[in-house]
Amino acid sequence: MEFKDFVQNASKEQLIALGTLGMWMQEKVPLYCTCPSKCNQTCQLAKELNEALMLAGQRLQAP
């Protein structure tokens, strides 16, 4: 939860950086996650990171 807390309180510049990282990671999933277990979907750490990055995107889109 620490990373999600950071995102919750991040500045606009930090949110932009996190949003950029999130988009980059989405583009690269086919390259870095090739295992049959789909670790990017089942690993708790990966799930929490993805949730935090989605929260960053939501915060950027909020008025």
Phi, psi and omega in degrees: 000345183299317181293320179296322176297319178300314181297322180300328184251010185290150175285171180299319179297319179295320179296320178297317178297317179294322177297319177297315178299316180299316179295318179299316181295321178298321179292329186266354182310314180299336182273320185265344178242090182249002183284149182293340182279356181053057185303332179292344179254336184257337181287128182300318180297317179295320178297316180295321178297314179299318178298317180295320179292324176294320177299319178300316178298319178296318179295324178294326182277343181291145180292000000 
